[in-house]
Amino acid sequence: MKYIPMARSILLMCSAILIFLNSNAQDNSAYLRNNAVRIDSPDKLNDSIYNLLSPFPIIMMGEMHGTNEPAQFVIGLTNLLTNKGDSVSVGLEIPSGEMKQFLSLYTDNSIYSSDFFKKSPVDGRASIAWARLISELKDNPRVQLFFYDINDGDCKKINDRDSMMYVKIKKQFTQHPAWKMITLSGNVHNIISTASTSMASYLYYDNDLNLIDKICSLNIEYLQGTCRANFGKGLEEKRLGHPETIYDTTFTFDKYLVLVSAKYTYQYTGFYYTKFITAAKMTSTK
């Protein structure tokens, strides 16, 4: 079955910076000062990030498609974990059937000649940022790349997509239970909630895996910038932003990572904040 993005799903992937709905700005600012970890370069993360995230066997990065920053963060996090001696499964929201060329040859050229990256882009995932991620990590002996989006014929209903992606992620995790796992997807898929039918929620509440409180689900948050995504009218570049809040003004630096206390209303474990997002270029101009 061919996946067709829907405007409602894409809009859910937009940033939701007004997240701590149950507390005041002063409390939020104090919480950030006490808990946020500064990031100078997402490609070279420090030991403080390792100490914060290494207790989680699964780290799920949610993005708004068509931006550069989440993929850059996944590269940096994977290198951080492997440099510390961890083996890492890195999964992307891509159908494995559209990556046959790469899976056969495992070369840079075969990334771009695989169907996913050479066909006309649909929703912003088939970007140079995602292709670079694969290229940067493919030769790391401690990394195993896998692709978990649905292939044609995997399911009959689009509503089954998250459950099928969850099954593929679960299979990869159970094959390497001692490894770390990092996934990159649209952030609607890594929401964790008892009311959600997202792939992250399926994993989190899986009785066999027993991963409650062991999955770190991260969202991307920002002040302003551009993305190249499908907002219901086909792929387009769009400028996004909001008035400054304490999440934008508490620090003088532009990037940080924070895990969110359970007392706050937020459907993720934490967020990667970057003051500016940038639109990703697509690998195909068809």
N, C-alpha and C positions, 0 to 999 in steps of 0.2 A: 504494500500500500504506500502510495506517495504521500509524504507529509506536506500539508498546505498550511502555512502559518495563519493564525487568526488574529484580528486586530485586538481582541480582548486579551489574548495571551501575551501579545507583545506589550500592550500597555501595562500589564502586571509586572513586566520586567523592568519598568522604569524605576528610577530611584525613589525611595520613600524615606527621606532624611528625617521627617518628623516622626521618630520611632518610639521615643520613650514617653508614651502618652499618659502614664500614671504618676509622673513626678514633675517637679518644677525645674526651671532652667538652672538655678543655683545648684541643686542636687546633681543635675546632669553634668554640669561643668566640673564639679568636684569628683564625680565618678570617673570622668575622662582623665583628669589630671592624675588620679590614683591608679588607673588601670590601663590606659592606652600605651602602646609600645611604638615608639617612633620608628619610621622607615625612611632611610635616606635614599636607598636605591632598591627597587623591588627585585632587580636581577641579582642582588647580593645582600641577602637578608642575614641578620646577625643572630647571635646566640640567644638573645632575649626572645626573638620570634620562635626559635627552636624550643626553648623552655616552655613557652606558652602553648604550642601546638603539638609537640611530640607525644603528650599523653594520649592523644586521640588516634585510634587505628585508621579512621576514615576522616578525611578532610574534603568537604565538598565546596567548591568555589562557584558561586552563582554570578552571572554577568548579565548585563544588557547587551545583547548581540550587536556586533558592529563597532565595538570599542577595543582599544589596544591594551588597556591596563590590566584586566583580569588574567589574560594569557601571560603577560609579563610576570605577574605575581606567581603564577603556577610554575613557571620556569625557575624563578628564584627559590621558591619553596622546595621544589623537587631537588634542586642542587644542594640546598641546605641539608635536607634529610639524608641524601646519599653521601655527602661529605662527612656526615656523622656516622656513617656505617649502615644506614638503613637501606633495605631494598624497597622499591616503590612501584606499585602499579599506578599508571597514569591513564585515566580514561577520559575520552572526549565524546561529546554528544554528536557523534557522526555514525552513520550506518556502516558497518564493517563491509557490506557488499559494495559500497562505493569507494573502498580503499584497497581493493584487490591488487592493484598495480603496486602500491607501496608495500603491502604485506608480503608480496612476492619478491620484490627487489630490495626494499629497505634503503633506497637512495634518495638524495634530495630531488633529483629529477622526477622520481616516481611519485613523490608527494604531489607535485603539481600536475602530473599526468594522470593521477587517479581521478575517477569520475567526480568525486565530491568537489574537488578544487578546480576542475577544468570546465564544468558545466556552468550555465548561467546562475549566478548567486541568487538565493531566495530570501534569506532572512538575516544576513550579516555574519553567519558563522564561517563561510568559506572565504576567510580573510587571510591576508599575509601574516597577521598576528598568530592565527591558529597554525598556519603552515610553518611559521618560524618555530613555534613551540615544538612541533613534531621534529623538525630538523635539529633543533638544539638538544633534544633529549634522546633521539633515536640511537645514538652511539654510546650512551652511558650504560656500562655493563650492569649497573644496579637498577636499571629502569626497564619495565615492560609496559609498552604502550598497548592500549586496547580501545576499541570503538564499540559503543553500546547503544546507539540509536537504532530504531527499528528498521529492518530491511523490508522490501516489498514482500508481502505475504505473511509477515510476522503476526499481524493481528487484523481483525476485521473492522474494528471501530477505532477512531482517533482517540477516544476516551481511554482505550486500553494501552496507549503509548507509554505512560509513566510506569504502569505495572510491568510491561515488557522490558523497559530499560532497567527497572529494579531487579528483575530476574537475571539479566545479563551481568549487572554489577555484583549481585550476590554470588553468582557462579565464579566470577573472577576472584572475589574475596575469599571464598571457601577453598579455592585452589592454592592460595598463598596466605593463610591466616596469620602468619608471623610477620608479613610485610605491612608496610604502610600503604594506604591508598589515597590518591588525590583524584577528584573528578572535576571537570569543567563543563558547565551547562548553563542554559538560560536560568535565571534565578527563580522563575516560577516552579522549576522542577526540584529545587533543593529547599523549599519551604518545609519546616517541620511543625506539624500540628495534628492533633487528633481528628480535626475536621477536614484535613487535606488528603487528597489521593495523589500526592506527589511521590516521585520515586524516593526522595529522601525520607518521607514519612513511612513508606513501606519498609525501608531498611531499618529505620529507627525503632519501629514497633514489631519487627520480625521476631517471633518467639524462638526460632532456632538460633539466630545470631546473637541475641541478648546484647544489643548495642545501645540500649537506652543510656543516655549521658556519655556515650563513647563516640558519637559522631559530632564532628565540628562542622557546622553548616555556615558558611560565610556569604554575606551579600556585599556588593560593591555600592558604596555611597560616595557622593561628590557634591560640589557646589555648582559647577557649571561646566559646559563643554559641548562637544558634538558627538553624535553617533551616526552610523550608517546601518539602518535597520528597516524592518517592515512594520509600519504602523497601520497597516490595513490598506495601503495604496501602492504596494510594491516597495522595493528597496529604494530608500531615499536618505539623504543626509539631513539631519535635523539638529538644531541647537536646543539644548535643554539647560535648565537652571532654576534656582529658587532664591528668595531673599536669604541673606546670611542668618545663620543660627549659631548657637554656642558650639555646635559640632564643627563649624567653619572658623570660629574666632578664638577658641580656647588656646590653641597653640600657634606659634609662629611658623612651624614647619608644615609642609603640605601633605604629608602622608603618615598614616598610622594604622595600627591594627588594635582592635579592642574586642574582648569577649563580653557579652552582655549578661548582666545579672538576671536570674530567673524572675525577679519581681517586676521586670519591665515587660511591656507589651511589644514583643518583637518575634517574628516567626523564624528567626535564625539564631545560631549560637553567638554570632558576632558579626562584625563587618570590617572590611578593608576600606579605609577612607583615603581618597585622593582628591585634592581640591579641584583638579581639572581632569576631565576625560577627553579623549581624542578619538575621532572617527577612524576606524580601521579601513585600509584599502582592501579591495577584493582581489583575489588571485585571477579572476576572469572578468573581462569587460563585456562579455556577451550580453 
